Amino acid sequence: MIPLDVQNLSTCLGKKNLHDHLSFQMTSGEILGIVGGSGTGKSVLMAVILGLVPFTTGRISILGHRQQDLFKQDLFPQKIGVTFQR
């Protein structure tokens, strides 16, 4: 099972397209760093994965479950940690 699977993710905030068909997978035990310039969508990507910001198109799976289903059914796994800069 792939702990995090993001496929063809697109995120728009207003008229700004932050992510355009972004795809990646994170395997068990892997540490993933997201780097980029200011305003490129790094924090928004984390917020999208956590369900805090809606995405426009694509699919996010966490531990084999659709991200949207985890929040609707209050099944979000407690094995995920995220640290924001603030």
Backbone as ProteinMPNN parsed JSONL, in Angstrom:
{"seq_chain_A": "MIPLDVQNLSTCLGKKNLHDHLSFQMTSGEILGIVGGSGTGKSVLMAVILGLVPFTTGRISILGHRQQDLFKQDLFPQKIGVTFQR", "coords_chain_A": {"N_chain_A": [[0.832, -1.171, 0.0], [0.514, 2.226, -0.775], [1.348, 4.952, 1.139], [0.816, 7.724, 0.608], [-0.658, 9.049, -2.177], [-0.79, 11.08, -4.839], [-2.461, 12.187, -7.6], [-2.593, 13.738, -10.715], [-3.288, 16.296, -9.696], [-4.894, 19.371, -9.521], [-5.071, 22.7, -8.497], [-6.847, 25.578, -7.934], [-6.954, 28.889, -6.864], [-9.065, 31.38, -6.701], [-8.435, 33.118, -9.603], [-5.946, 32.157, -9.963], [-3.849, 29.533, -10.872], [-2.467, 27.139, -9.017], [-1.461, 24.495, -8.83], [-0.882, 22.279, -11.408], [-1.936, 19.502, -12.685], [-0.362, 17.878, -10.944], [1.532, 15.145, -9.853], [2.54, 12.626, -7.581], [4.055, 10.11, -5.492], [4.385, 8.842, -2.199], [6.337, 6.684, -0.428], [6.246, 4.13, 2.147], [7.955, 4.977, 5.093], [9.472, 6.893, 3.879], [10.828, 10.181, 3.748], [9.635, 13.219, 2.793], [10.46, 16.197, 1.244], [9.287, 19.391, 0.405], [10.11, 21.858, -1.709], [10.598, 25.218, -2.883], [10.131, 28.441, -4.418], [8.91, 31.482, -2.863], [5.403, 31.747, -2.654], [4.731, 29.733, -4.465], [3.031, 27.641, -3.967], [3.51, 25.642, -2.04], [2.706, 25.481, 0.735], [-0.026, 25.569, 0.335], [-0.383, 23.173, -1.038], [0.124, 21.306, 1.031], [-2.016, 21.968, 2.705], [-4.127, 21.245, 1.043], [-3.764, 18.458, 0.825], [-4.279, 17.785, 3.468], [-6.922, 18.357, 3.579], [-7.827, 20.877, 4.144], [-8.018, 22.85, 2.28], [-9.848, 22.984, -0.71], [-9.365, 21.01, -3.71], [-9.207, 21.349, -7.313], [-9.22, 19.454, -9.484], [-8.312, 15.969, -9.827], [-6.826, 13.348, -7.765], [-6.445, 12.238, -4.466], [-5.011, 9.904, -2.382], [-4.846, 8.46, 0.789], [-3.214, 6.209, 2.704], [-4.463, 4.218, 1.189], [-7.097, 5.035, 1.008], [-9.559, 7.237, -0.354], [-8.96, 10.654, 0.012], [-11.097, 12.473, 0.466], [-13.1, 10.788, 1.444], [-12.053, 9.959, 3.889], [-12.293, 12.212, 5.514], [-15.041, 12.734, 5.459], [-16.091, 10.524, 6.75], [-14.912, 10.638, 9.176], [-12.484, 9.247, 9.514], [-9.851, 9.844, 9.451], [-6.465, 9.031, 9.435], [-4.312, 8.736, 12.274], [-1.621, 8.704, 11.892], [-0.174, 10.611, 10.608], [1.928, 13.361, 10.294], [2.48, 16.841, 10.217], [4.374, 19.74, 9.768], [4.167, 23.137, 9.793], [5.67, 26.261, 8.803], [4.893, 28.309, 10.455]], "CA_chain_A": [[0.0, 0.0, 0.0], [1.237, 3.491, -0.854], [0.757, 5.825, 2.154], [0.301, 8.96, 0.024], [-0.678, 8.987, -3.638], [-1.415, 12.273, -5.412], [-2.488, 11.982, -9.05], [-3.202, 14.767, -11.574], [-3.875, 17.306, -8.823], [-4.933, 20.772, -9.943], [-5.645, 23.553, -7.471], [-7.006, 26.978, -8.325], [-7.466, 29.813, -5.861], [-9.482, 32.513, -7.523], [-8.021, 32.914, -10.998], [-4.566, 31.665, -9.964], [-3.67, 28.089, -10.922], [-1.275, 26.838, -8.223], [-0.963, 23.159, -9.165], [-1.436, 21.885, -12.704], [-1.741, 18.064, -12.919], [0.748, 17.436, -10.107], [1.445, 13.738, -9.439], [3.673, 12.037, -6.879], [3.743, 9.094, -4.494], [5.298, 8.773, -1.071], [6.353, 5.308, 0.045], [6.36, 3.94, 3.585], [9.267, 5.271, 5.653], [10.117, 7.959, 3.117], [10.66, 11.557, 4.199], [9.471, 14.022, 1.585], [10.598, 17.638, 1.405], [8.72, 20.165, -0.696], [10.851, 23.114, -1.758], [10.261, 26.111, -3.984], [10.119, 29.856, -4.102], [7.762, 32.058, -2.17], [4.191, 31.884, -3.446], [4.617, 28.702, -5.505], [1.983, 26.679, -3.639], [3.95, 24.574, -1.138], [1.812, 25.419, 1.894], [-1.366, 25.238, -0.169], [-0.364, 21.736, -1.317], [-0.046, 20.6, 2.296], [-3.385, 22.214, 3.157], [-5.003, 20.443, 0.18], [-3.618, 17.058, 1.233], [-4.923, 17.649, 4.779], [-8.349, 18.614, 3.443], [-8.144, 22.222, 4.615], [-8.281, 23.646, 1.076], [-10.336, 22.075, -1.756], [-8.653, 20.999, -4.99], [-10.095, 21.474, -8.461], [-9.297, 18.14, -10.125], [-7.287, 15.016, -9.424], [-7.146, 12.335, -6.767], [-5.503, 12.072, -3.357], [-5.28, 8.715, -1.565], [-4.036, 8.366, 2.002], [-3.279, 4.841, 3.219], [-5.377, 3.436, 0.373], [-8.451, 5.587, 1.038], [-9.699, 8.567, -0.937], [-8.844, 11.696, 1.026], [-12.413, 13.027, 0.763], [-13.84, 9.809, 2.241], [-11.508, 9.934, 5.247], [-12.842, 13.329, 6.285], [-16.497, 12.589, 5.551], [-16.409, 9.442, 7.675], [-14.104, 10.834, 10.379], [-11.548, 8.125, 9.586], [-8.501, 10.32, 9.134], [-5.482, 8.291, 10.232], [-3.512, 9.515, 13.222], [-0.218, 8.407, 11.622], [0.331, 11.648, 9.714], [2.391, 14.566, 10.978], [2.842, 17.938, 9.329], [4.853, 20.928, 10.463], [4.206, 24.342, 8.977], [6.711, 27.175, 9.291], [4.345, 29.226, 11.464]], "C_chain_A": [[0.889, 1.251, 0.0], [0.594, 4.457, 0.143], [0.156, 7.122, 1.596], [0.453, 8.876, -1.487], [-1.47, 10.18, -4.162], [-1.324, 12.139, -6.928], [-3.255, 13.104, -9.746], [-3.893, 15.866, -10.784], [-3.773, 18.69, -9.447], [-5.644, 21.556, -8.852], [-5.676, 24.984, -7.983], [-7.549, 27.75, -7.142], [-7.79, 31.104, -6.589], [-9.143, 32.218, -8.973], [-6.608, 32.339, -11.103], [-4.533, 30.141, -9.906], [-2.36, 27.744, -10.203], [-0.643, 25.498, -8.574], [-1.658, 22.723, -10.45], [-1.046, 20.439, -13.0], [-0.491, 17.532, -12.207], [0.518, 15.991, -9.679], [2.712, 13.335, -8.705], [3.158, 10.985, -5.91], [4.798, 9.146, -3.405], [5.221, 7.362, -0.51], [6.546, 5.258, 1.562], [7.79, 4.188, 4.053], [10.004, 6.393, 4.958], [9.83, 9.314, 3.771], [10.673, 12.428, 2.953], [9.589, 15.493, 1.934], [10.029, 18.331, 0.184], [9.393, 21.528, -0.658], [10.418, 23.927, -2.979], [10.231, 27.537, -3.494], [8.857, 30.291, -3.386], [6.578, 32.189, -3.124], [3.993, 30.835, -4.521], [3.635, 27.589, -5.155], [2.372, 25.55, -2.709], [2.995, 24.405, 0.045], [0.396, 25.074, 1.471], [-1.442, 23.747, -0.48], [-0.571, 20.935, -0.034], [-1.467, 20.765, 2.816], [-4.39, 21.415, 2.333], [-4.959, 18.977, 0.606], [-4.338, 16.814, 2.567], [-6.42, 17.941, 4.74], [-8.778, 19.988, 3.918], [-8.497, 23.165, 3.468], [-8.758, 22.674, 0.001], [-9.458, 22.132, -3.012], [-9.666, 20.965, -6.123], [-10.308, 20.133, -9.151], [-8.187, 17.256, -9.584], [-7.784, 14.068, -8.356], [-6.042, 12.299, -5.724], [-5.937, 10.844, -2.572], [-4.307, 8.703, -0.394], [-4.276, 6.992, 2.603], [-4.355, 4.016, 2.508], [-6.808, 3.928, 0.335], [-8.47, 6.949, 0.354], [-9.716, 9.595, 0.186], [-10.206, 12.243, 1.424], [-13.219, 12.082, 1.658], [-13.353, 9.772, 3.685], [-12.111, 11.03, 6.105], [-14.347, 13.208, 6.469], [-16.881, 11.562, 6.614], [-15.628, 9.534, 8.984], [-13.137, 9.664, 10.601], [-10.106, 8.556, 9.364], [-7.482, 9.64, 10.039], [-4.657, 9.218, 11.124], [-2.017, 9.312, 13.01], [0.44, 9.465, 10.734], [0.741, 12.859, 10.543], [2.832, 15.599, 9.969], [3.295, 19.103, 10.186], [4.899, 22.082, 9.484], [5.237, 25.294, 9.588], [6.21, 28.141, 10.349], [3.484, 28.473, 12.439]], "O_chain_A": [[1.897, 1.304, 0.704], [-0.592, 4.759, 0.013], [-0.894, 7.567, 2.059], [1.548, 8.66, -2.006], [-2.679, 10.273, -3.951], [-0.232, 11.995, -7.476], [-4.407, 13.387, -9.416], [-4.973, 16.319, -11.166], [-2.693, 19.124, -9.849], [-6.684, 21.136, -8.345], [-4.658, 25.528, -8.41], [-8.498, 27.314, -6.491], [-6.898, 31.826, -7.035], [-9.527, 31.177, -9.505], [-6.128, 32.064, -12.202], [-5.114, 29.532, -9.008], [-1.276, 28.022, -10.715], [0.582, 25.381, -8.61], [-2.883, 22.793, -10.556], [0.045, 20.178, -13.506], [0.326, 16.829, -12.802], [-0.562, 15.647, -9.199], [3.82, 13.652, -9.138], [1.98, 10.971, -5.554], [5.961, 9.458, -3.663], [4.138, 6.897, -0.154], [6.963, 6.241, 2.175], [8.733, 3.659, 3.465], [11.07, 6.803, 5.416], [8.735, 9.556, 4.278], [11.61, 12.377, 2.156], [8.891, 15.981, 2.823], [10.266, 17.904, -0.946], [9.257, 22.266, 0.318], [9.936, 23.379, -3.97], [10.298, 27.799, -2.293], [7.871, 29.557, -3.318], [6.719, 32.672, -4.248], [3.164, 31.022, -5.412], [3.424, 26.683, -5.961], [1.627, 24.577, -2.595], [2.532, 23.297, 0.316], [-0.307, 24.357, 2.184], [-2.465, 23.117, -0.212], [-1.357, 19.988, -0.016], [-2.061, 19.808, 3.313], [-5.4, 20.956, 2.867], [-6.0, 18.333, 0.734], [-4.935, 15.757, 2.767], [-7.109, 17.791, 5.748], [-9.972, 20.241, 4.08], [-9.194, 24.16, 3.667], [-8.135, 21.63, -0.189], [-8.883, 23.172, -3.332], [-10.826, 20.603, -5.929], [-11.446, 19.722, -9.377], [-7.241, 17.737, -8.96], [-8.979, 13.985, -8.073], [-4.856, 12.326, -6.053], [-7.088, 10.747, -2.145], [-3.105, 8.908, -0.563], [-5.402, 6.651, 2.968], [-5.062, 3.224, 3.131], [-7.655, 3.305, -0.305], [-7.518, 7.721, 0.466], [-10.407, 9.42, 1.189], [-10.451, 12.458, 2.611], [-13.945, 12.54, 2.54], [-14.148, 9.576, 4.604], [-12.408, 10.815, 7.28], [-14.869, 13.548, 7.53], [-17.89, 11.724, 7.3], [-15.676, 8.619, 9.806], [-12.99, 9.162, 11.716], [-9.236, 7.72, 9.117], [-7.614, 9.666, 11.263], [-4.353, 10.35, 10.749], [-1.22, 9.707, 13.861], [1.507, 9.222, 10.171], [-0.017, 13.322, 11.395], [3.483, 15.271, 8.977], [2.679, 19.416, 11.205], [5.587, 22.017, 8.465], [5.624, 25.144, 10.747], [7.012, 28.736, 11.069], [2.932, 29.07, 13.364]]}, "name": "protein", "num_of_chains": 1, "seq": "MIPLDVQNLSTCLGKKNLHDHLSFQMTSGEILGIVGGSGTGKSVLMAVILGLVPFTTGRISILGHRQQDLFKQDLFPQKIGVTFQR"}
